[in-house]
Amino acid sequence: MMKEHFGNVNVKGEVHSSSYGAIKKVTVERQGKKVLVIGTDMDSKADNETAMDTIKVYNEFLLAVTGFTGKERKKRM
C-alpha cells in the first residue's frame, strides 16, 4: 500500500520506509496482527500546495491501511 500511495518503498527487515511531498521520511512497522507503528519526518519548509497534497495522500494511506477515518482513529486512541 505504501508503493500505491507514495510511489516508492524501501524495506529493511520489518520496517518499510518511503517519502512523498512534504514527508521527508515515513516509516511503517507492523507489530503483531493489530498494531502498526507509523512515524513521519516532515519538511516544515514545504509550500502550501505541496503540504496540502501530502496531507491528502497521507490520510488516504492511513485510511487504506487501517480502515478508519481520522475521526475514527482519534476516537480509538
N, C-alpha and C positions, 0 to 999 in steps of 0.2 A: 504493500500500500504506500510505503514511502516513495518508491520509484514512481508510482502513479501520480502522486501529488507534488513531489519535489523534483523529480526528474533524474536524480542520481542517489545512489546508496553505497556506502562503504560498510563492510561487515568485518568486525574483529571479535571473534568469539561469539558471545551472546548480544553484543552491543551493535546496533545499527545506527549509522550517523549519516547526515546529509546537510545540505544548506539550500536556502532559497530566499531570494529577495533580501529583506532586512534581517533574515535569520542567518547569522554567521555560521552557526552550528546547532543542529538539533540531534539529540541522541535518544534512542528508544531501547530499553532493555526490558525483556519480559521476565517477570519473577513469578513463577507458578502459572496456573491457568487463568487466574483472575486479576493479576496485578501487572500493570505496565508502569515503568518509571520513565518519564519523559523529561528531558532537560533541554533548555534553549539558551543560546548566547546571541543576543540581539545587537544589531548595529543601530545605535541611538542617533547616528548622523544621517540615516536614510531619509530621502524626501518623502513627503506625504503620500504621493501616489504609490510609491513602492511599499510604504508601510501599510497602506490600506489593502493593497493586493496581497501582501504577505499575511496579514491577519485573516483575510478571507480564506486563503488556501490552507493556512494552519488550522482554522476552525473546521473546514471541510475534512481535513485529515483526521482531526480528533473525533469528529462525528463518525467517520468511516471505521476507525479502529475501535471505538468504544460503543458505538450505537446510541450515544447520548448527546443531546444538545448541550450548549454551555450552561443553560439554566439547570438542566438535569444533573450535569456533572457537579455543579456548585452545591446543589441540594444533597447529593450523596456524600460530599466532603463533610 
